[in-house]
Amino acid sequence: MLEMTSDTKVLLWTICGVSWIISIACVKFLLRTNDTFIGTLFWLVVLLIPILGPLFYLGFYNPPSIRPVDQQADHEWTDHGSGNDF
């Protein structure tokens, strides 16, 4: 069996603590969005998983758009620097 030193235990507790702090921040953000109940519930359960939960949330969560789908632009606006800003 693998013996853990006190330094290893401190490192693991630190990583778990940071993970929980990130999870709490993500939950605060998640609860302020207009996501569906099922979507919110799913991500809340994911965020309960130490270390991997916040990584999955930050990597895969796509918050709902503020605008309705029919009012969203089909393409991204870019500034081509034409100089005709006035």
C-alpha positions in Angstrom: 0.0 0.0 0.0 1.2 3.5 -0.8 2.3 5.5 2.3 1.3 9.2 2.2 3.6 11.7 3.8 2.4 14.8 5.6 3.5 17.0 2.7 1.4 14.9 0.2 -1.6 15.1 2.5 -1.3 18.9 2.7 -1.0 19.2 -1.0 -4.1 17.0 -1.6 -6.1 19.0 1.0 -5.0 22.3 -0.7 -6.0 21.1 -4.1 -9.4 19.9 -2.8 -9.9 23.3 -1.0 -9.1 25.3 -4.2 -11.4 23.0 -6.1 -14.3 23.7 -3.7 -13.7 27.5 -3.9 -13.9 27.3 -7.7 -17.0 25.2 -7.4 -18.7 27.7 -5.1 -17.9 30.5 -7.5 -19.2 28.5 -10.5 -22.4 27.7 -8.5 -23.0 31.4 -7.8 -22.6 32.2 -11.6 -24.8 29.2 -12.6 -27.6 30.2 -10.3 -27.7 33.7 -11.9 -28.1 32.4 -15.4 -31.4 31.8 -17.2 -30.6 28.1 -17.9 -33.3 25.5 -17.7 -34.0 23.7 -14.4 -32.7 20.4 -15.6 -29.5 22.0 -17.0 -28.9 23.9 -13.8 -29.5 20.7 -11.7 -27.1 18.7 -13.9 -24.3 21.2 -13.6 -24.9 21.5 -9.8 -24.4 17.8 -9.5 -21.3 17.9 -11.7 -19.8 20.7 -9.5 -20.1 18.4 -6.5 -17.4 16.2 -7.9 -14.1 17.3 -6.4 -11.4 18.5 -8.8 -13.0 17.1 -12.0 -16.4 18.9 -11.5 -15.0 22.4 -11.9 -12.8 21.3 -14.8 -15.8 19.8 -16.7 -17.9 22.8 -15.9 -15.3 25.4 -17.1 -14.5 23.3 -20.1 -18.0 22.3 -21.3 -20.6 24.7 -19.9 -22.2 26.9 -22.5 -24.4 29.5 -20.9 -27.7 30.4 -22.7 -27.7 33.4 -24.9 -29.2 36.6 -23.6 -30.9 37.3 -26.9 -33.6 35.1 -28.4 -32.4 32.8 -31.2 -34.3 34.7 -33.9 -32.5 38.0 -32.9 -28.9 36.5 -32.8 -26.5 37.5 -35.6 -25.6 34.8 -38.1 -22.0 35.9 -38.2 -19.5 37.6 -35.9 -18.9 41.3 -36.4 -15.3 42.3 -37.3 -13.6 45.6 -37.7 -11.7 45.8 -40.9 -10.1 49.1 -40.1 -11.6 50.9 -43.1 -11.2 54.3 -41.4 -14.8 55.3 -42.1 -15.8 55.5 -38.5 -17.6 58.8 -38.8 
